[in-house]
Amino acid sequence: MPKKAAFEIRGKVVRYTADTASWYFVYLDDRTTAAIRAARTKTVGFQYVPVEATLGATVWRTTLFPTKEGPYLLALKARVRQAEGIREGQMVSARLNLI
């Protein structure tokens, strides 16, 4: 079985607040977004890209969200933020493996 593409990302944690909830994301840079678009072999839903993400010691499966502006977003679940002590505005690094 061929090895799936992997990407290292670094970005600032941003919070988006809707009427009923807050979501935390990391924007991928344009170059990494373009590389993922070229390497992806699968999308789900509205062009979401399934990945296995690793941030610190925490590993989880999720999808990268496409944006109208272009770059993908990596959502950071509450359990990931709590386990890794992540807060809004913090710079984080993560590894993304395409699924």
C-alpha positions as CSV (number, residue, x, y, z in Angstrom):
1,M,0.0,0.0,0.0
2,P,1.5,3.4,-0.9
3,K,2.3,5.8,1.9
4,K,-0.1,8.7,2.2
5,A,1.2,12.3,2.0
6,A,2.1,14.1,5.2
7,F,2.4,17.8,5.9
8,E,3.8,19.9,8.7
9,I,1.8,23.0,9.5
10,R,2.3,25.9,11.9
11,G,-0.2,28.6,12.6
12,K,-2.0,30.8,15.1
13,V,-5.1,29.5,16.9
14,V,-8.1,31.7,16.0
15,R,-11.6,31.5,17.6
16,Y,-14.8,31.9,15.6
17,T,-17.9,32.6,17.6
18,A,-21.3,31.8,16.3
19,D,-24.6,32.4,18.0
20,T,-24.5,29.2,20.1
21,A,-20.8,28.1,20.1
22,S,-17.2,28.9,19.6
23,W,-14.9,27.0,17.3
24,Y,-11.1,27.1,17.3
25,F,-9.1,26.8,14.1
26,V,-5.7,27.0,12.6
27,Y,-5.5,28.4,9.0
28,L,-3.1,26.5,6.7
29,D,-0.8,28.7,4.6
30,D,-1.5,29.0,0.9
31,R,1.5,26.8,-0.1
32,T,0.5,23.9,2.1
33,T,-3.1,24.2,1.0
34,A,-2.0,24.0,-2.6
35,A,0.2,21.0,-1.9
36,I,-2.7,19.2,-0.1
37,R,-5.1,19.9,-3.0
38,A,-2.6,18.4,-5.4
39,A,-1.9,15.3,-3.2
40,R,-5.4,14.5,-2.0
41,T,-7.0,11.4,-3.3
42,K,-10.3,11.7,-1.4
43,T,-12.8,14.4,-0.3
44,V,-16.0,14.1,1.7
45,G,-19.0,16.3,2.1
46,F,-18.4,19.8,0.8
47,Q,-14.8,19.1,-0.4
48,Y,-13.5,18.4,3.1
49,V,-10.2,16.5,3.2
50,P,-9.9,13.7,5.7
51,V,-6.7,13.7,7.7
52,E,-5.1,12.2,10.8
53,A,-3.8,15.1,12.8
54,T,-1.1,15.1,15.4
55,L,-0.5,18.0,17.7
56,G,1.9,17.4,20.6
57,A,1.0,13.9,22.0
58,T,-2.6,14.1,20.8
59,V,-3.7,12.3,17.6
60,W,-7.2,12.4,16.1
61,R,-9.0,12.0,12.8
62,T,-10.8,15.0,11.4
63,T,-11.3,16.8,8.1
64,L,-9.8,20.0,6.8
65,F,-12.4,22.6,6.0
66,P,-12.2,24.6,2.7
67,T,-12.8,28.3,2.9
68,K,-14.1,30.8,0.4
69,E,-10.8,32.7,0.7
70,G,-8.8,29.6,-0.3
71,P,-6.8,28.1,2.6
72,Y,-7.9,25.1,4.5
73,L,-8.8,25.2,8.2
74,L,-7.9,22.6,10.8
75,A,-10.5,22.6,13.6
76,L,-9.2,22.1,17.1
77,K,-11.6,20.1,19.3
78,A,-12.0,21.0,22.9
79,R,-10.4,17.7,24.0
80,V,-7.3,18.5,21.9
81,R,-7.0,22.0,23.2
82,Q,-7.4,20.8,26.8
83,A,-5.0,17.9,26.4
84,E,-2.3,20.2,24.9
85,G,-3.0,23.4,26.9
86,I,-3.8,25.4,23.8
87,R,-5.4,28.8,23.9
88,E,-6.6,31.4,21.4
89,G,-3.7,33.4,19.8
90,Q,-1.1,30.7,20.5
91,M,1.2,29.5,17.7
92,V,0.9,25.7,17.2
93,S,2.6,23.1,15.0
94,A,0.8,19.9,13.8
95,R,1.4,17.0,11.4
96,L,-1.3,16.1,9.0
97,N,-1.5,12.7,7.3
98,L,-3.9,12.4,4.4
99,I,-6.3,9.5,4.9
